[in-house]
Amino acid sequence: MSSDAIDPGVLRRNAHSPSFFALQRASSGRRDLVDFCIPCNPYFPTPGMFSQLAGAMEQILKYYPSDADTIAGELCDTLGHNPQTVVMGNGSTELITWIDHLLVRESLATPIPTFGRWTDQPLETGKRVDMFQLHEMRGFELDVDAFVHFIRMRGARAAVVCNPNNPDGGYVPRREVVRLLDLLIDLDLVVVDESFLDFVDAEPHTSVADEARIRPNVIVLKSLGKNFGLHGVRFGYMVANPALARTVRAALPKWNLNSFAEVVVFLLREHAAEYRESLRLLARDRLLMSQQLAGLPGLKVFPSQGNFVMVKLPDGKDGVALRDHLMGRHGVFVRECGNKLGSSSQFVRLVVRPEKDVQRLLIGLGSFLYGTASEEPPDNVVSPGHGWGEATAPGGEAGREAGATAANHFAGAPPHREPVPREDFRTAI
Ligand SMILES: Cc1ncc(COP(=O)(O)O)c(C=O)c1O
């Protein structure tokens, strides 16, 4: 595979990652890029659901959707929310934009590194952004008391935390988030961005949406693109007390959601079991992938509860060079974190993907870090798509052993750890 298979300029154009479409156009039409960059659930929707969506394509494209209240009403029925407290947006980014315009008055504090819109959006509208640096030494863990102290020192009037955080996947236990909300009761606004929360398996009860409903100054935000594996649909929602929800809802156009979003939302109810299964498969893959990455000498792996794992490259190795190497030689797309405030190019975010894709990643990583392995990816690898129903045994020995092969090129077998037992606790989607 030649290194000029992709125009590398497309990777450097702006602060955000290029879209998958832009990459395909820039890669001389190659169709087998494996996307470890965009954090999308690979196990949902199921192939059956994709067929249903394909069957509805003509109507989706020809007809107007219902208004946003109708679609949000169905989402609330499915998820068990009170519709007065919910607002749906065309991607959660639309809601972030309006939350900033309407509710962030002068300043906002957020831990960094984090999702770029939470720093860039308020900066673009002239607000002061107080950035609380998370430290590698502490595994990028958020210390609630230190963050509150920082907010008091800076006099910030609004605060945002992503839980789990992007790019490291760090999770703050629910009781700590509630304590944070209590400590910040006097602020204009506190947002808890729970976009990756469904992937958490550290504890059974994770969301603070029930707190947001009854507090004066709290919004819980959730993208639906990540957990439902449908970034292109552009849908997300927020939960807040009815007055706060009304303020944001009033700013949005009546038809801000498209017909794709409507059809998907009305499909979800029938597919709760498959969704739960997709989360189980993802947690299994996260454990296995983290172990395999930890088996690569010199690579530091941060514990994650998201659908991605952040790694630190050994000193002297640069994430931009790694990204270009993986893209050009292995058809693997990763997120180097150099353009994230509070991070550097030594950090790379890797989306959790099915085992056969991870093999290709590990081979590419190995050839970049140690220059020892074959440059050719295994020929069983394809797809930015899903791996639903694939042969790898869930957490079983067969899966684990197959999974060990690429890592073994470089480091011997990964340490054997028993999978964390996990109850199938989710009752709603
Ligand atoms: C923490 C977090 N919140 C929100 C978003 C925006 O998601 P979307 O606009 O696709 O719903 C992202 C995107 O990566 C994110 O990481």
The ligand as an SDF file (V2000), in Angstrom:
LIG
                    3D

 16 16  0  0  0  0  0  0  0  0999 V2000
  -18.6940   15.3890   24.8070 C   0  0  0  0  0  0  0  0  0  0  0  0
  -19.3580   15.7120   23.5090 C   0  0  0  0  0  0  0  0  0  0  0  0
  -20.5260   16.3860   23.5090 N   0  0  0  0  0  0  0  0  0  0  0  0
  -21.1690   16.6970   22.3640 C   0  0  0  0  0  0  0  0  0  0  0  0
  -20.6400   16.3410   21.1330 C   0  0  0  0  0  0  0  0  0  0  0  0
  -21.3820   16.7530   19.8690 C   0  0  0  0  0  0  0  0  0  0  0  0
  -22.1010   15.7030   19.3380 O   0  0  0  0  0  0  0  0  0  0  0  0
  -23.2280   15.8840   18.2050 P   0  0  0  0  0  0  0  0  0  0  0  0
  -23.3210   17.3220   17.8260 O   0  0  0  0  0  0  0  0  0  0  0  0
  -22.7940   15.0250   17.0830 O   0  0  0  0  0  0  0  0  0  0  0  0
  -24.5020   15.4050   18.8310 O   0  0  0  0  0  0  0  0  0  0  0  0
  -19.4220   15.6420   21.0810 C   0  0  0  0  0  0  0  0  0  0  0  0
  -18.8580   15.2420   19.7810 C   0  0  0  0  0  0  0  0  0  0  0  0
  -17.8400   14.6000   19.7000 O   0  0  0  0  0  0  0  0  0  0  0  0
  -18.7690   15.3230   22.3000 C   0  0  0  0  0  0  0  0  0  0  0  0
  -17.6150   14.6750   22.3130 O   0  0  0  0  0  0  0  0  0  0  0  0
  1  2  1  0
  2  3  1  0
  2 15  2  0
  3  4  2  0
  4  5  1  0
  5  6  1  0
  5 12  2  0
  6  7  1  0
  7  8  1  0
  8  9  2  0
  8 10  1  0
  8 11  1  0
 12 13  1  0
 12 15  1  0
 13 14  2  0
 15 16  1  0
M  END
$$$$
